Amino acid sequence: MVDSAGTGTGASAGGGWKAFLLVFFPVMLMLVWLSFAASEWQKDVRVRSVAVDGAQLVSSAAVAKGLGRWKGKNIHDVDTSAVSGRVAGMAWVKHVRVGQELNGVLR
């Protein structure tokens, strides 16, 4: 294409938008699909293991064994306050903080 000064621009005026739209819409569709797939995957995460950090006077294995009843349950259905209460009731436990990880670990 030639502009008013007589120099060539090398691309048509509408070609840039067409290329943009050709890339933009498939990328947006892919992002929407990934968002949907991630939300569906997140709903099905099950507790696969219990990890205990910072236990000094209490055996980590004993704490993990006491929390074994939550294994296999949906991670979003686990009541962290109930888990905290169960661990806090153990002898020699001073402070408890329970976290849920999306990889299925109750920490």
Secondary structure as GFF3:
##gff-version 3
##sequence-region A 1 107
A	DSSP	alpha_helix	15	43	.	.	.	ID=ss1
A	DSSP	beta_strand	49	50	.	.	.	ID=ss2
A	DSSP	alpha_helix	60	66	.	.	.	ID=ss3
A	DSSP	three_ten_helix	68	70	.	.	.	ID=ss4
A	DSSP	three_ten_helix	75	77	.	.	.	ID=ss5
A	DSSP	alpha_helix	80	88	.	.	.	ID=ss6
A	DSSP	beta_strand	105	106	.	.	.	ID=ss7
###
